[in-house]
Amino acid sequence: MHAYLITAQPSRWRRAGRWVRVCMTRLLIGAALLLLGLLVLVIRCLRPIVNVLATWAVRTELEISIRTGLPSIGASLGAHLTDAFISEFHKGWDRKTKEGQPS
């Protein structure tokens, strides 16, 4: 008698379980991609609205500062932040290591 290999084929229940598992995985990934796409759409749609609101706020602040004669707080803070960023950039750019090489 010759030796031979007996291979067990998956039953109907195993094949059905694998099919369900594959379909559920694909559905979950599709749902996640759909939610991510909706989130990106909402963010992209809100950006122009935020830009319009920011422009309106800046113009309102400028109008109030012109009428009262007081300096604009947003412009003052923006100028100070810009100066701070510039000084930090120059510090990082001009910094030398002990060997004299830029870091």
C-alpha positions as CSV (number, residue, x, y, z in Angstrom):
1,M,0.0,0.0,0.0
2,H,1.3,3.4,-0.9
3,A,1.5,6.3,1.5
4,Y,-0.5,9.3,0.5
5,L,-1.4,12.7,2.1
6,I,-4.9,13.3,3.2
7,T,-5.8,17.0,3.1
8,A,-8.8,18.3,4.8
9,Q,-10.9,20.7,2.7
10,P,-12.6,23.5,4.5
11,S,-16.2,22.8,5.3
12,R,-19.1,25.0,4.2
13,W,-19.2,26.7,7.6
14,R,-15.5,27.6,7.4
15,R,-15.8,29.0,3.9
16,A,-18.9,31.0,5.0
17,G,-17.0,32.3,8.1
18,R,-14.1,33.3,6.0
19,W,-16.4,35.1,3.5
20,V,-18.1,36.9,6.3
21,R,-14.8,37.9,7.9
22,V,-13.5,39.3,4.5
23,C,-16.7,41.2,3.8
24,M,-16.8,42.7,7.3
25,T,-13.2,43.8,7.0
26,R,-13.8,45.4,3.7
27,L,-17.0,47.1,4.9
28,L,-15.2,48.5,8.0
29,I,-12.3,49.8,5.9
30,G,-14.8,51.4,3.5
31,A,-16.7,53.0,6.3
32,A,-13.5,54.4,7.8
33,L,-12.5,55.8,4.5
34,L,-15.9,57.3,4.0
35,L,-15.8,59.0,7.4
36,L,-12.3,60.3,6.7
37,G,-13.5,61.7,3.4
38,L,-16.4,63.4,5.0
39,L,-14.1,64.9,7.7
40,V,-11.8,66.3,5.0
41,L,-14.8,67.7,3.1
42,V,-16.1,69.4,6.2
43,I,-12.7,70.9,7.0
44,R,-12.2,72.1,3.4
45,C,-15.7,73.6,3.4
46,L,-15.2,75.4,6.8
47,R,-11.9,77.0,5.7
48,P,-13.4,79.8,3.6
49,I,-16.0,80.5,6.3
50,V,-13.3,80.8,8.9
51,N,-11.3,83.1,6.5
52,V,-14.4,85.3,6.0
53,L,-15.0,85.5,9.8
54,A,-11.4,86.3,10.5
55,T,-11.4,89.1,7.9
56,W,-14.6,90.5,9.3
57,A,-13.1,90.4,12.8
58,V,-9.9,92.2,11.6
59,R,-11.9,94.9,9.8
60,T,-14.1,95.4,12.8
61,E,-11.1,95.7,15.1
62,L,-9.5,98.2,12.8
63,E,-12.6,100.3,12.6
64,I,-12.9,100.4,16.3
65,S,-9.3,101.3,16.8
66,I,-9.6,104.1,14.2
67,R,-12.7,105.5,16.0
68,T,-11.3,105.2,19.5
69,G,-7.7,106.2,18.6
70,L,-6.3,103.2,20.5
71,P,-3.9,100.8,18.9
72,S,-5.2,97.5,17.4
73,I,-4.6,94.6,19.8
74,G,-4.4,92.0,17.1
75,A,-1.9,94.0,15.0
76,S,0.2,94.6,18.1
77,L,0.2,91.0,19.1
78,G,0.9,89.9,15.6
79,A,3.9,92.3,15.3
80,H,5.3,91.0,18.6
81,L,4.8,87.4,17.5
82,T,6.5,88.1,14.2
83,D,9.5,89.7,15.9
84,A,9.7,86.7,18.3
85,F,9.7,84.2,15.4
86,I,12.2,86.2,13.5
87,S,14.6,86.4,16.4
88,E,14.2,82.6,17.1
89,F,14.9,81.9,13.5
90,H,18.0,84.0,13.5
91,K,19.2,82.3,16.7
92,G,18.7,78.9,15.2
93,W,20.3,79.9,11.9
94,D,23.4,81.6,13.4
95,R,24.0,79.1,16.1
96,K,27.5,77.4,16.0
97,T,28.6,74.2,17.6
98,K,31.9,73.9,19.6
99,E,33.7,72.9,16.4
100,G,32.6,76.0,14.6
101,Q,30.2,74.1,12.3
102,P,26.6,75.2,12.0
103,S,24.2,72.8,13.7
